[in-house]
Amino acid sequence: MSEFYRSIDTCILGRKTYDLSVKFGKADAYAGKKNYVFSRTLSKAASPKVTVIDEDVRTFAERLRSEKGKHIWLVGGGELVASFLDSGQVDEFIIHIIPKMIGEGIPLVAPRHRDLRLKLLATKRFPDGVVRLHYAIRPT
């Protein structure tokens, strides 16, 4: 995970994910990274190191991609990821499968009708049973 964390410089969170971050004492979200929170209701973040965004996903993503930087991490949640997918602004998925059945949880992507073609780029198995899947989104 530390290799991945070093590979990014920007984190994008949804409102609920950011609220959890604040609840756990991480109002700055991810240290050393540019942090953005997408929200239609939040006017100011709990930290000056976090920027609240209330604009079209495509417009924001295209502006962000034009800036100098590394990779962008869509931290969550499912509605945010769905919005970026629907506007064609996701290039890859790196998904960790954790070997614990919980029976409930938050969806990775909010349900909508979409058909994504994925190309498996890599897999990695960790000693604790976690498996990382790295996919690229194929153009349709």
N, C-alpha and C positions, 0 to 999 in steps of 0.2 A: 504494500500500500504506500510505503514511503516513496518508492520510485514513481508511482502515479502522481502522488501529491506534488512532487518536485516538477512534474511535467506540465502542470497547469499554473496559470497566473490569475485566473478569473473564476469566481464562483457565482452561480445564479440560483437563488432560492425562491420558492413560493412563499406566500405569507404564512401559511400554517407551519411550514418547515422552519422559517425564521422565528416564529413565536416559540417553537420548541427550543431552538438554539438559545434564545434569550432566557427561557425558563431554566435551562441548564447552566446559566451563567456565562454564556458565550454571545453576548450582545454584539461583539465585533465579528461574529460568524467565524470565518477562517483566517487566522493570523497570517499576515504577509501576502495576502491575496487581495485583488479587487473584488469587493462583494456587492452584489446587487440583489434587491428583493423586489419581485413583481407583486404589486398589490393595487387594487382599485380603491381600497379603503384606508390604508395606512398612509398618513401624510409625512411622517417623520420616523426614521429608524431610532432604535434605542442607543445607537452609537453613531458618531460622526464618520466612522470608518465604513459605514454601510450606506449605499445610495438606494433610495426607493424609486422604482420605475413604474410609471403608469402610462405606457404608450404601446403602440402596436408592436407585437413580437418581431415581425419581419423587419420593420424599420429599425428597431433597437439592435437586432442581431446583425443586420447589414452594416450599421454604423460601428458596432463593436468589432466586427471582422475586419473593418478597414483600418483599425488602430493597430499599432505595434503590440505584439504580445505572443504568448504561447497558446496553450489550449484552454478551452472554456469547459467548465464542469457544470452541468445541470444537476444540482444536488437533489432537487425534488421540490414539490411533490408531483403526483400523477397528472394533475390538471396543467401544470406548467410544462411538463414534458410533452403532453398531448398538444399543447398550443405550439410548441417549437416544431414538433413533428408535422403538424398540419400546415405550417408555413414553410416547410422544407428546409428547416434550419438545424437539423441534426445530421451529423456525418457518421457517427459511430456510437455503438453501445458497448460499454464494458460492464458486464453483469457478474456479480458474485453470487453463487448459489451456496447458501449456508445450510448445512445438514441438520436442520431443526424444523419439525413440523409444528406450526403454531395454530393452524386452524382458522386464523383470521389475520387481517392486516390491511395495509394501505396498498392499493394497486400501484405497480411501477408506472403504468400509463393509464390515464382515464379512458374508460371505454368509449370508443367511437368507431364508426365503420372505416377501417383502413386496411390496406393490404400492403405490408412492407416486404420487400425482397431484401434479405440479409445475406451477406457473405461472411462465413466464418474465417477470421484472420488468425486467431490463436486461441489456445486453451492452456490453462495452467492448473495443476492440482497442488494443493497445499497440504502439509502434514496433518492439519487438523480436520481434513475432509472437505474444506472449502474448495470450490472449483470456480475459476474465473473464465468467462466466455467473452471473447472480443470479436465483435461483429462490425462490419461496415454496412452502411445502407446502400444498396444498389439503386441506381437511377431507374425509374419506371419507364 
